[in-house]
Amino acid sequence: MDSKTRILLPAALIIATLAVSTSSIFIRFAQGDGAPSLVIAALRMTFAALMIAPFALARHLDEIKRLTRTEILLGVISGIFLALHFATWITSLEYTSVASSVVFVATGPLWVAILSPLLLKEHISRTAVVGLALAMVGGAVIGLSDACVWNSGLVCPAMKDILKGSAMWGNFLALMGAWAVTGYLIIGRKLRAGTSLVPYILLVYSMAAIVLIVIMLATGNSFFGYETKTYGWIFLLAAIPQLIGHTTYNWSLKYLTATLVSVTVLGEPVGSAILAYFILHETPSAMTIAGGILILAGIFLASKNSQSNG
């Protein structure tokens, strides 16, 4: 890694996190206009693929043609994982609380840390393990902040309420979302070592769009019949969180371990809370602030010695 890239990486990760943090706001606006969550996800990836395609085909056609069968296969699988992440996590919100869903989907970095030594031969330091633990606890604190109330002391939902009935299915879907994003990041880390960014994201985003369209149609939904401003919100969702946020994360996978990138993604609720304060005038709770501090401390610790030598 050259010195210029080493300097750019921290700024790039901050920009990526802020970009991805706008996702919940754009989704909220689109949902408020009546768009189902699966339609939003499918359109998000379709718009992203369509926006990147002309540039990719005009400037990177030779690189696309040089992709090997193995690279194409892995890219397709990565796209399927990305689609499944959106589909399972979004669907989980129909069965369980936002708080429980966030707690389970935030376990993604744990699975990345477990699998990276086995699949990528990437070993993390004790300091990074502590950072990972802090960030995950912070994510859980933020996830529970909407469900816990102060009533002569902090009162949170009982575990039996989280693990019963339809909530159990919703929590499992959220956990599947964590597993899916783990596959997406690990394959991305492996492929980005030798594959250029633009051909990679064209392949992955296009495959994710195709899978989400199939899921959307299978559930009886359609792209059509929504207000113009709804499509505008989804277009912004594709342009900012996806093309800027996710693409920057994919760029960083060439230089950083999959574990660090996955921990950095946990910074999304921190950025979302900041943006919600300024855009939606929502004041974050004390638990959200505490969770955010833990996440940022965890990211700082996990970032130590996590840069690749590539």
MIMAR-662719 format. One line per 4 residues: number of its first residue (from 1); their letters; for each residue x, y, z of C-alpha. Coordinates in pm, whole numbers, plus 50000, padded with zeros to 5 digits. Each point is the difference from the previous one (the first is absolute). Example, Ala and Ser with C-alpha at 12.3 -4.5 7.8 and 13.67 -1.06 7.14 Angstrom:
% residues 2
1	AS	51230,49550,50780; 50137,50344,49934;
***
This chain:
% residues 310
1	MDSK	50000,50000,50000; 50146,50339,49903; 50008,50299,50235; 49724,50184,49811;
5	TRIL	49758,49710,50042; 50094,49967,50367; 49904,50365,50052; 49678,49972,49797;
9	LPAA	49865,49690,50176; 49878,50162,50325; 49827,50281,49811; 49849,49753,49755;
13	LIIA	49856,49786,50282; 49850,50308,50168; 49841,50108,49670; 49870,49646,49939;
17	TLAV	49847,49980,50347; 49830,50339,49966; 49871,49905,49654; 49859,49666,50123;
21	STSS	49851,50179,50300; 49759,50186,49771; 49843,49666,49908; 49751,49985,50288;
25	IFIR	49885,50356,49933; 49935,49944,49628; 49831,49667,50076; 49777,50169,50258;
29	FAQG	49894,50265,49748; 49930,49737,49731; 49806,49780,50242; 49803,50304,50110;
33	DGAP	49889,50040,49640; 49867,49642,49999; 50283,49804,49837; 50046,49645,50141;
37	SLVI	50344,49924,50140; 50081,49727,49744; 49911,50237,49714; 50232,50261,50149;
41	AALR	50283,49745,50025; 49948,49870,49646; 49983,50349,49850; 50302,50109,50203;
45	MTFA	50220,49733,49845; 49844,50035,49653; 50064,50375,49992; 50355,49947,50130;
49	ALMI	50078,49739,49733; 49851,50214,49724; 50197,50306,50112; 50334,49819,50010;
53	APFA	49949,49797,49678; 50065,50274,49736; 50322,50109,50172; 50114,49641,50053;
57	LARH	49933,49894,49642; 50157,50314,49851; 50314,50011,50214; 50055,49648,50130;
61	LDEI	49869,49769,49727; 50338,49834,49943; 50035,49927,50374; 49646,49857,50009;
65	KRLT	50084,49771,49707; 50311,49878,50184; 49808,49884,50305; 50055,49627,50049;
69	RTEI	49722,49749,50055; 50100,49972,50365; 49988,50378,50046; 49660,50019,49831;
73	LLGV	49865,49714,50211; 50125,50156,50323; 49862,50340,49895; 49659,49845,49930;
77	ISGI	50001,49828,50341; 50101,50328,50166; 49707,50174,49829; 49763,49727,50120;
81	FLAL	50127,50049,50356; 49946,50377,49973; 49645,49948,49873; 49924,49749,50276;
85	HFAT	50136,50244,50258; 49754,50270,49892; 49709,49757,49954; 50034,49814,50330;
89	WITS	50079,50301,50217; 49720,50213,49855; 49751,49713,50029; 50104,49941,50361;
93	LEYT	49849,50338,50090; 49655,49861,49920; 50031,49741,50277; 50218,50146,50271;
97	SVAS	50085,50340,50146; 50254,50234,49843; 50203,49967,50320; 50023,49620,49988;
101	SVVF	50066,50003,49624; 50289,50244,50035; 50154,49799,50284; 50000,49678,49795;
105	VATG	50113,50151,49668; 50281,50184,50184; 50165,49663,50072; 50138,50009,49644;
109	PLWV	50353,50105,50106; 50014,49707,50242; 49940,49748,49720; 50252,50180,49778;
113	AILS	50260,49981,50278; 49929,49630,50052; 50017,49908,49631; 50281,50229,49882;
117	PLLL	50282,49792,50154; 49853,49688,49839; 49912,50136,49655; 50234,50297,49954;
121	KEHI	50290,49906,50232; 49953,50337,50173; 50071,49991,50372; 49889,50285,50224;
125	SRTA	50190,50132,50300; 49874,49997,50359; 49953,50376,49978; 49781,49955,49692;
129	VVGL	49798,49733,50183; 49934,50247,50283; 49901,50262,49743; 49767,49753,49830;
133	ALAM	49835,49918,50335; 49958,50369,50090; 49848,50083,49661; 49756,49709,50019;
137	VGGA	49893,50096,50353; 49953,50356,49877; 49784,49873,49713; 49790,49798,50245;
141	VIGL	49959,50304,50227; 49877,50212,49710; 49773,49720,49885; 49841,49974,50344;
145	SDAC	49977,50376,50051; 49654,50016,49837; 49867,49704,50201; 50135,50088,50346;
149	VWNS	49831,50261,50219; 50094,50172,50322; 49752,49919,50277; 50171,50034,50338;
153	GLVC	50291,49832,49824; 50072,49869,49651; 49738,49747,49886; 50067,49793,49686;
157	PAMK	49802,49721,49829; 50032,49656,50159; 50196,49741,49803; 49691,49776,49990;
161	DILK	49816,50276,49810; 50281,50025,49747; 50010,49623,49942; 49633,49910,49960;
165	GSAM	49737,49974,49729; 50043,50198,49680; 50277,50203,50163; 50218,49688,49994;
169	WGNF	49958,49974,49622; 50073,50370,49958; 50313,49974,50211; 50116,49700,49798;
173	LALM	49949,50197,49677; 50210,50283,50144; 50269,49748,50092; 49986,49869,49642;
177	GAWA	50055,50359,49891; 50318,50005,50210; 50117,49671,49846; 49926,50131,49649;
181	VTGY	50198,50321,50047; 50285,49786,50136; 50013,49804,49674; 49980,50325,49801;
185	LIIG	50298,50155,50183; 50220,49688,50008; 49955,49931,49629; 50053,50370,49929;
189	RKLR	50327,49994,50194; 50119,49694,49808; 49901,50131,49656; 50116,50358,50048;
193	AGTS	50356,49877,50054; 50026,49942,49625; 49688,50151,49844; 49946,50364,49909;
197	LVPY	49730,50187,50189; 49765,50098,49716; 49969,49656,49834; 49949,49849,50345;
201	ILLV	49718,50231,50112; 49828,49981,49659; 49985,49623,50031; 49898,49996,50368;
205	YSMA	49743,50281,49986; 49843,49862,49680; 49966,49652,50150; 49854,50142,50321;
209	AIVL	49747,50197,49794; 49893,49690,49805; 49952,49793,50317; 49804,50275,50175;
213	IVIM	49776,50049,49695; 49919,49627,50004; 49922,50015,50374; 49791,50313,49953;
217	LATG	49792,49846,49721; 49963,49672,50192; 49848,50193,50290; 49745,50168,49772;
221	NSFF	50158,50345,49993; 50068,50226,49702; 50233,50285,49901; 49706,50208,49877;
225	GYET	49724,50215,50148; 50192,50223,50242; 50034,50377,50016; 50283,50172,49813;
229	KTYG	50161,50120,50324; 50007,49639,50125; 50219,49902,49706; 50209,50309,50077;
233	WIFL	50067,49881,50355; 50095,49654,49875; 50226,50151,49733; 50182,50190,50275;
237	LAAI	50016,49674,50197; 50179,49840,49704; 50226,50297,49931; 50120,50083,50351;
241	PQLI	49991,49699,50236; 50057,49743,49724; 50224,50157,49737; 50197,50222,50238;
245	GHTT	49976,49805,50327; 50013,49634,49899; 50235,50067,49709; 50247,50174,50230;
249	YNWS	49984,49706,50240; 50068,49767,49706; 50293,50219,49896; 50145,49980,50353;
253	LKYL	49978,49618,49999; 50309,49998,49778; 50203,50159,50281; 49826,49911,50327;
257	TATL	49900,49674,50164; 49641,49889,49962; 49963,50013,50381; 50093,50369,50019;
261	VSVT	49768,50095,49715; 49714,49808,50162; 50061,50174,50335; 50009,50337,49825;
265	VLGE	49657,49926,49851; 49868,49998,50360; 50059,50375,49997; 49686,50037,49786;
269	PVGS	49755,50050,50292; 50233,50264,50145; 49996,50193,49673; 49625,49944,49968;
273	AILA	49941,50146,50347; 50207,50307,49911; 49820,50053,49670; 49658,49940,50159;
277	YFIL	50079,50271,50253; 50068,50258,49729; 49751,49884,49733; 49710,49854,50200;
281	HETP	50063,50194,50323; 50009,49675,50199; 50210,50026,50316; 50195,49679,50070;
285	SAMT	49938,49833,50334; 50270,49959,50264; 50021,49630,49907; 50053,50086,49634;
289	IAGG	50280,50240,50090; 50160,49743,50232; 49974,49731,49733; 50151,50235,49745;
293	ILIL	50299,50070,50224; 50057,49625,50043; 49980,49944,49623; 50246,50279,49922;
297	AGIF	50240,49873,50268; 49967,49650,49859; 50070,50115,49645; 50310,50187,50122;
301	LASK	50136,49692,50178; 49911,49762,49715; 50176,50225,49749; 50337,49949,50166;
305	NSQS	50220,49770,49791; 49702,49911,49776; 50137,50136,49675; 50098,49753,49732;
309	NG	50343,49999,49851; 49845,49995,49654;
***
